[in-house]
Amino acid sequence: MRHSSARGDGPQRRRPGAEDLGWDDSLYGNGNGDGRNGAPGSGAPRPADQGGTPPPDAPDAPDAPVAPGVTGTPSAGGGAAVPPVITGGVSGPPVISGGVAGPAPGGATAGRPPAPAVTGTAVTGTPAAGTAATGTPAAGTATALKDAADPGSSPADGSEPEAKGSRRARRPRSKARRVLRWSAITLAVLIVGTAGAGYWYYEHLNSNLRKDALDLGSGGLEKPEPNAFGQTPLNILLLGSDGRNSEKNIELGGARQDSDRKPLADVQMLLHVSADRSNMSVVSIPRDTRVPIPECKDPDDGKVYPQTTAAINTSLQHGGPGCTVATWKELTGIYIDHFMMVDFAGVVDMADAIGGVPVCVDKNVYSHDKKGHGSGLKLTAGTHAVKGVQALQWLRTRYGFEDNTDIGRAKAQHMYMNSMVRELKAGTKLTDPMKLRDLAEAATKALTVDEGLGSVKKLYDLGGDLQRVPTERITMVTMPWQYAAGGEYVVPKPGDAEQTFSLVRNDTALDGKDKKKKPAPDPQPTTAKDKLDVVVQNGTNSTVTGPVSGRANVIAGRLASLGYTSAATDSRLTTQADTTITYPAKEGRGDALALAKALGLPKDAVKESGSATRMRLVIGNDWRKGTSFPVPSEGKKEADKAPDSADALNGEDKKACMKVNPAYTF
């Protein structure tokens, strides 16, 4: 084709192509011309994009930015993994503090976030050695990047652009285009290289986590059946150890003579998230509560610790956190999905990374006396943002709060956790990407978790569940307790403690604010008694008291005498605190209620299950003898919230203030 030019008619000189210049246009794509990856045919994983568009005419690529956070995760299944990318923004890894996990505000959801359109040769982040760039071209944006870098590129139909001006005028533009093209190539290479650095940082955070066995007991407590919507609650045991296993822990905790002693679990809280994620309950148990500790086997050296009765904090010395989990399961009848444990140094590091947690005392307090008792906490009356060592002192203070016992200490811990959750949800401490990175480092280094929670991705997903719970639906309680004979330790308060545990087992919010549905009329049975397919199973197994043998056969015999002649037994022994009847579909509720009535079971024992395939009656530890279900105490009503003795604290209570013991004020 011939064009008119300032120098007359003649063939238009062809602009040099990729082959002439010695580089490959496919650097803008994946080697197949589809513009998706950052390197030609390399199979290199594509980073997730986080935007950012510094001036596109910067001739030199900056040093790699520092890594304040992580976004994105390796994809599951086939294909190339998508590594996380270290960004200069506030998106980052999960936020975990004091055992509570939550995603950074504004952070990406699990998996790769949607990629924003990218223009120019953008590289963002604080210059430093060792990491990644953002501004990566999103899928389908490579052409836009090329066009932005080369505004004089050919039309999409492949024809040459219309010539304008003299050849002399065109040369500088051609050189500029070449420089911009080379800048784009440099960016593409940088993207591929720094994506690897992002993946390295993700793996670095994973390697920070310490992992241990979840359950060292031999009990058979099973995960609750999903509800009608396929949802199950989530139970996490949060532990704070007093180990002096490092110089920093000795410095913070004192008692150098205890450096060789196995740590004690001085803080123990069960975090229960409802199946629909609408509410959360936290139950603390005072560290000196005397409970049965089941037999546990240390997974590291194989040592077997025999069953005993002792303070619950000593359970950690019987093989690790898995024995504390087994102890809680035995005591409460609650299935535990995960545990998270933090030591002295971890509390300090995470409190520093968060930037401070507001707490309140009603008088000046100084937790110290002439005998050396006290944590050293010294605060004037009012509200203070505690962090670092002061945060640890707050969480450890016993002498100085209320009656100088673990009960006051547990209440102070509840206040701290509530305040911390409010701070994290508000995001006020996470606008600085460096602080966000510090929090990710501190949290992953501080935590010991079970194998099922042993990755940043899993912690991030857990944080997503926790983030969904509104603070006004968070309730923190202390297990109702009473002093044992002699007053040297406490024991669970009869009635009230079991009521609290039962609410958690049945996924009932401790705040009493679950929506009350108007009871519908009970449906009528649809199946004749002698045709009803029901399986009876013995759930009285207990690692402490042992099972009651033959319970399934005894109750099946009772059912036969009542006309349920098709009842069969399941010989497998299981562990369950409450006797239940589960049924697979709504049309089976009438039959399940009729069965419950025949045995004297309450209506709340009947539960619809999203996974059940047939009706099942499990005889729990609340019915270990007899053929008629034990009648509850006269006048006792079905509980719908924690008893007053649990001393509940709502997560939105910003006016809560610790009462200072008069002997520890100044």
Summary of the structure (lengths in Angstrom):
residues: 666
radius of gyration: 31.8
end to end distance: 95.3
largest distance: 112.3
contacts: 2215
relative contact order: 0.12
helix: 31%
strand: 18%
